């Protein structure tokens, strides 16, 4: 028993001495395993307690517990000291000179397309319109059939569509929101909404993009006339392009409106006298419009004998190009900060 006790105390003193000399947490952990691990020197001494008499074992057990407790306490204290020393070394090497100028962070900018969409929304909200939304992945029914474009209709060829299945596609226009809104609201009157959103067509050149933005407008009520459409669009054009702007309506064709009209605005560069921008005509096309076709009203749940309506649709990119004098639509999608910072 005396030999065993002396060996345990010797292990304790040697371990405490070595602890004070260690300079890293890795070495500290290695020493701990060497002393207290399954194959450690103190653990080996404990296995010899089986040779002691029943009277000697409690006495030796108390000695062992005191030594183990003291060593574990010493390890924790030395570990805390080493961590503090490591932190001091790290702070010394990572010291920052707070007198140096900071790194300037580039400020973000609202994208010009977002600016134009928000301006369009503000203009029409001011005229009593509400904003409606619809899905970008649309059914063939809402994208075409409910808009008086049945299957095999030749006008479908005007839009090179991205089909997912035979009946599901990426919407080619925001016009499906017209029918969805009428289905949701009927028989409520008036219906007065705009529907901004992304649309998709297989185009990609200086004036077209496979993904672009449109704003659809719809008004349905009793006694709605073409003159109401013209008044709304004249007010929009003056709000967007300047108080001196005038508009004209030219006959056109859209399957979902009858009669239909292309809308031109007097050139904002030359005021209508003729220049490069308007190709000498004094007018620039900005959107398509017309009176809602009776079949579209029926698809939406309204009686075309009792109510009438008008609709219009504009490309946001085209409005932005005209408003800011941008020559290539692709600049709007390149995300070049030198371009975006101008807005």
C-alpha positions as CSV (number, residue, x, y, z in Angstrom):
1,X,0.0,0.0,0.0
2,X,2.8,2.4,0.9
3,X,4.5,1.8,-2.5
4,X,1.3,2.3,-4.4
5,X,0.5,5.5,-2.6
6,X,4.0,6.9,-3.2
7,X,3.8,6.0,-6.9
8,X,0.4,7.8,-7.2
9,X,1.8,10.9,-5.5
10,X,4.9,10.8,-7.7
11,X,2.6,10.7,-10.8
12,X,0.7,13.7,-9.4
13,X,3.8,15.8,-8.8
14,X,5.3,14.9,-12.2
15,X,2.1,15.7,-14.0
16,X,1.7,19.1,-12.2
17,X,5.3,20.0,-13.1
18,X,4.8,19.1,-16.8
19,X,1.6,21.0,-16.9
20,X,3.4,24.3,-16.1
21,X,5.8,23.7,-18.9
22,X,3.3,23.0,-21.7
23,X,2.7,25.8,-24.2
24,X,-0.2,24.4,-26.4
25,X,-3.6,22.9,-25.9
26,X,-2.6,19.9,-28.1
27,X,0.3,19.0,-25.8
28,X,-2.0,19.5,-22.8
29,X,-4.5,17.0,-24.2
30,X,-1.7,14.5,-25.0
31,X,-0.5,14.7,-21.4
32,X,-4.0,14.2,-20.1
33,X,-4.5,11.0,-22.1
34,X,-1.0,9.8,-21.0
35,X,-2.0,10.2,-17.3
36,X,-5.8,9.7,-17.1
37,X,-6.5,7.8,-20.3
38,X,-7.5,4.1,-20.5
39,X,-3.8,3.2,-20.8
40,X,-2.5,6.1,-18.7
41,X,-0.1,5.8,-15.8
42,X,-2.6,6.7,-13.1
43,X,-5.2,4.3,-14.5
44,X,-2.5,1.5,-14.4
45,X,-2.0,2.3,-10.7
46,X,-5.7,1.9,-10.0
47,X,-5.7,-1.6,-11.5
48,X,-3.3,-2.6,-8.8
49,X,-5.8,-1.8,-6.0
50,X,-7.2,-5.3,-6.4
51,X,-4.1,-6.6,-4.5
52,X,-4.9,-4.5,-1.4
53,X,-6.8,-5.8,1.6
54,X,-10.4,-4.7,2.1
55,X,-9.3,-2.3,4.9
56,X,-6.7,-0.6,2.7
57,X,-8.9,-0.1,-0.4
58,X,-11.1,2.7,1.0
59,X,-8.0,4.6,2.2
60,X,-6.3,4.3,-1.2
61,X,-9.5,5.1,-3.0
62,X,-9.7,8.4,-1.2
63,X,-6.1,9.2,-2.2
64,X,-6.8,8.3,-5.8
65,X,-9.9,10.5,-6.0
66,X,-8.1,13.5,-4.4
67,X,-5.2,13.1,-6.9
68,X,-7.6,12.8,-9.9
69,X,-9.6,15.8,-8.7
70,X,-6.5,17.9,-8.3
71,X,-5.1,16.9,-11.7
72,X,-8.4,17.7,-13.5
73,X,-8.5,21.1,-11.8
74,X,-4.9,21.8,-12.8
75,X,-5.7,20.8,-16.4
76,X,-8.7,23.2,-16.5
77,X,-6.7,26.0,-15.1
78,X,-3.8,25.5,-17.5
79,X,-6.2,25.1,-20.4
80,X,-7.7,28.5,-19.5
81,X,-4.3,30.1,-19.3
82,X,-3.3,28.7,-22.7
83,X,-6.5,29.9,-24.3
84,X,-5.9,33.4,-22.9
85,X,-2.4,33.4,-24.2
86,X,-3.5,32.2,-27.6
87,X,-6.1,35.0,-27.7
88,X,-3.5,37.6,-26.8
89,X,-1.3,36.4,-29.6
90,X,-4.1,36.4,-32.1
91,X,-5.2,39.9,-31.0
92,X,-1.6,41.1,-31.4
93,X,-1.3,39.7,-35.0
94,X,-4.8,40.9,-36.0
95,X,-4.7,44.3,-34.6
96,X,-6.5,46.8,-36.7
97,X,-5.4,50.4,-37.2
98,X,-8.7,52.2,-36.6
99,X,-7.2,55.4,-37.9
100,X,-7.1,54.0,-41.5
101,X,-10.0,54.9,-43.8
102,X,-12.7,52.2,-44.1
103,X,-13.5,50.3,-47.2
104,X,-16.3,52.2,-49.1
105,X,-19.3,49.9,-49.7
106,X,-21.0,50.4,-53.1
107,X,-24.6,51.5,-52.7
108,X,-27.3,49.6,-54.5
109,X,-29.7,51.2,-56.9
110,X,-33.3,50.5,-57.8
111,X,-33.3,48.9,-61.3
112,X,-34.6,51.1,-64.0
113,X,-37.3,48.5,-64.9
114,X,-38.4,48.5,-61.3
115,X,-38.5,52.3,-61.3
116,X,-40.7,52.3,-64.4
117,X,-43.0,49.6,-63.1
118,X,-43.5,51.5,-59.8
119,X,-44.1,54.8,-61.7
120,X,-46.7,53.1,-63.9
121,X,-48.4,51.6,-60.8
122,X,-48.5,55.0,-59.1
123,X,-50.0,56.7,-62.2
124,X,-52.8,54.1,-62.5
125,X,-53.4,53.9,-58.7
126,X,-54.0,57.6,-58.9
127,X,-56.7,57.0,-61.4
128,X,-58.5,54.5,-59.2
129,X,-57.1,51.3,-60.6
130,X,-56.1,48.3,-58.4
131,X,-53.1,46.0,-58.9
132,X,-53.9,42.3,-59.8
133,X,-51.5,39.4,-60.2
134,X,-51.6,36.0,-61.8
135,X,-49.3,33.0,-62.2
136,X,-46.3,33.1,-64.6
137,X,-46.8,29.3,-65.4
138,X,-50.1,29.4,-67.1
139,X,-52.6,27.0,-68.6
140,X,-53.3,27.1,-72.4
141,X,-56.9,27.9,-71.6
142,X,-56.2,31.2,-69.8
143,X,-53.2,32.2,-72.0
144,X,-55.1,31.6,-75.3
145,X,-58.5,30.1,-75.3
146,X,-60.2,32.4,-72.8
147,X,-58.8,35.3,-74.8
148,X,-60.6,34.3,-78.0
149,X,-57.6,32.4,-79.3
150,X,-58.8,28.8,-79.7
151,X,-56.4,26.0,-80.7
152,X,-55.1,26.2,-84.2
153,X,-55.9,30.0,-84.3
154,X,-53.3,31.6,-86.7
155,X,-52.6,34.5,-84.2
156,X,-51.0,32.0,-81.9
157,X,-48.1,31.8,-84.3
158,X,-47.3,35.5,-83.6
159,X,-46.0,34.4,-80.1
160,X,-43.3,31.7,-80.1
161,X,-44.2,30.2,-76.7
162,X,-42.3,28.2,-74.1
163,X,-44.5,25.1,-73.6
164,X,-43.9,22.9,-70.5
165,X,-46.6,20.3,-71.5
166,X,-49.2,20.5,-74.2
167,X,-51.5,22.4,-71.9
168,X,-49.1,24.3,-69.6
169,X,-46.7,27.0,-70.7
170,X,-44.9,30.1,-69.5
171,X,-47.4,32.9,-70.1
172,X,-46.7,35.0,-73.2
173,X,-48.6,38.0,-71.9
174,X,-50.2,39.4,-68.8
175,X,-53.7,39.2,-70.5
176,X,-54.7,36.0,-68.7
177,X,-55.0,38.1,-65.5
178,X,-58.0,39.8,-67.2
179,X,-60.0,36.6,-67.3
180,X,-58.8,35.4,-63.9
181,X,-59.8,38.7,-62.3
182,X,-63.2,38.8,-64.0
183,X,-63.9,35.2,-62.9
184,X,-63.0,36.2,-59.3
185,X,-64.9,39.4,-59.2
186,X,-68.1,38.9,-61.2
187,X,-70.8,40.1,-60.9
188,X,-69.1,43.0,-59.1
189,X,-68.7,46.3,-61.0
190,X,-66.7,48.1,-61.9
191,X,-63.6,46.0,-62.6
192,X,-60.6,48.4,-62.8
193,X,-57.2,46.7,-62.6
194,X,-53.7,46.8,-63.9
195,X,-51.6,43.6,-63.9
196,X,-47.8,44.1,-64.1
197,X,-45.6,41.1,-64.4
198,X,-43.0,38.9,-66.3
199,X,-43.9,37.3,-69.6
200,X,-41.9,34.9,-71.8
201,X,-41.4,34.5,-75.5
202,X,-38.7,32.9,-77.6
203,X,-37.1,36.2,-78.8
204,X,-33.6,37.5,-78.1
205,X,-32.1,40.6,-79.9
206,X,-31.5,44.3,-79.4
207,X,-35.2,45.0,-79.0
208,X,-36.5,41.7,-77.6
209,X,-35.8,39.5,-74.7
210,X,-37.0,35.9,-73.9
211,X,-38.2,37.3,-70.5
212,X,-39.6,40.7,-70.3
213,X,-42.3,42.7,-68.5
214,X,-45.8,43.9,-69.4
215,X,-48.5,45.9,-67.7
216,X,-52.0,44.9,-68.6
217,X,-55.0,47.1,-68.0
218,X,-58.7,46.3,-67.8
219,X,-61.8,48.3,-67.1
220,X,-65.3,46.7,-67.2
221,X,-68.5,48.6,-66.3
222,X,-71.8,49.7,-67.8
223,X,-71.4,52.3,-70.5
224,X,-67.6,52.1,-71.0
225,X,-66.6,53.6,-74.4
226,X,-63.6,54.0,-76.6
227,X,-63.3,57.6,-75.5
228,X,-62.8,56.5,-71.9
229,X,-59.9,54.4,-73.0
230,X,-58.4,57.3,-74.9
231,X,-58.8,59.6,-71.9
232,X,-57.1,57.2,-69.6
233,X,-54.2,56.6,-72.0
234,X,-53.7,60.3,-72.7
235,X,-53.4,61.0,-69.0
236,X,-51.0,58.1,-68.6
237,X,-48.8,59.3,-71.5
238,X,-48.6,62.9,-70.1
239,X,-47.8,61.6,-66.6
240,X,-45.1,59.3,-67.9
241,X,-43.5,61.4,-70.8
242,X,-44.5,65.0,-70.1
243,X,-47.5,67.3,-70.0
244,X,-47.1,68.3,-73.7
245,X,-47.6,64.8,-75.1
246,X,-50.5,63.9,-77.4
247,X,-51.6,60.4,-78.4
248,X,-53.3,58.9,-81.5
249,X,-55.1,55.6,-81.9
250,X,-54.5,53.6,-85.1
251,X,-56.8,50.7,-86.1
252,X,-55.2,47.3,-85.5
253,X,-56.2,43.7,-84.7
254,X,-56.0,41.8,-81.4
255,X,-58.1,38.6,-81.0
256,X,-59.2,39.7,-77.5
257,X,-60.4,43.2,-78.3
258,X,-62.8,44.6,-80.9
259,X,-62.3,47.2,-82.1
260,X,-58.5,47.3,-81.5
261,X,-56.0,50.1,-81.7
262,X,-52.3,50.7,-81.5
263,X,-51.5,53.8,-79.4
264,X,-48.8,56.3,-80.5
265,X,-47.5,59.1,-78.4
266,X,-46.0,62.3,-79.9
267,X,-42.2,62.1,-80.0
268,X,-40.7,63.3,-76.7
269,X,-37.5,64.2,-78.5
270,X,-38.8,66.4,-81.3
271,X,-42.3,67.2,-80.0
272,X,-43.8,65.7,-83.2
273,X,-41.9,67.6,-85.9
274,X,-39.9,64.5,-86.9
275,X,-36.5,63.2,-85.9
276,X,-34.3,60.1,-85.8
277,X,-36.1,58.7,-82.8
278,X,-39.6,58.7,-84.4
279,X,-38.2,58.0,-87.8
280,X,-39.5,61.3,-89.1
281,X,-43.1,60.6,-88.4
282,X,-43.5,62.6,-85.1
283,X,-45.1,59.6,-83.4
284,X,-43.8,56.6,-81.4
285,X,-45.9,53.4,-80.8
286,X,-46.1,52.6,-77.0
287,X,-48.9,50.1,-76.5
288,X,-51.9,48.1,-77.9
289,X,-55.5,48.5,-76.8
290,X,-59.1,48.1,-77.6
291,X,-62.6,47.3,-76.4
292,X,-62.8,43.9,-74.7
293,X,-64.2,41.3,-77.1
294,X,-67.7,40.0,-76.1
295,X,-66.4,36.4,-76.0
296,X,-63.7,37.4,-73.5
297,X,-66.4,39.1,-71.3
298,X,-68.4,35.9,-71.5
299,X,-65.4,33.8,-70.5
300,X,-64.9,36.0,-67.5
301,X,-68.6,35.6,-66.5
302,X,-70.0,38.9,-67.6
303,X,-72.9,39.6,-69.9
304,X,-71.6,41.5,-73.0
305,X,-75.2,42.8,-73.5
306,X,-75.1,44.5,-70.1
307,X,-71.5,45.7,-69.7
308,X,-68.6,46.8,-71.9
309,X,-64.9,47.3,-71.2
310,X,-61.6,48.2,-72.5
311,X,-58.1,46.7,-72.2
312,X,-54.6,47.8,-72.9
313,X,-51.1,46.2,-72.7
314,X,-47.7,47.8,-72.7
315,X,-44.1,46.5,-72.6
316,X,-42.3,47.9,-69.6
317,X,-38.9,47.6,-71.4
318,X,-40.2,49.7,-74.3
319,X,-41.5,52.4,-71.9
320,X,-38.1,52.4,-70.2
321,X,-36.2,52.6,-73.5
322,X,-38.3,55.6,-74.6
323,X,-38.2,57.3,-71.2
324,X,-34.5,57.1,-70.7
325,X,-33.2,57.0,-74.3
326,X,-31.8,53.4,-74.0
327,X,-30.7,52.1,-77.4
328,X,-30.3,48.3,-76.6
329,X,-32.8,46.4,-74.5
330,X,-30.1,43.9,-73.4
331,X,-28.5,46.6,-71.3
332,X,-31.5,46.3,-69.0
333,X,-30.5,42.7,-68.2
334,X,-26.7,42.8,-68.2
335,X,-26.5,44.2,-64.6
336,X,-23.6,46.4,-65.5
337,X,-23.2,48.8,-62.5
338,X,-21.8,51.5,-64.8
339,X,-25.1,51.4,-66.6
340,X,-27.4,51.0,-63.6
341,X,-25.8,53.8,-61.6
342,X,-27.1,56.3,-64.2
343,X,-30.6,55.7,-62.8
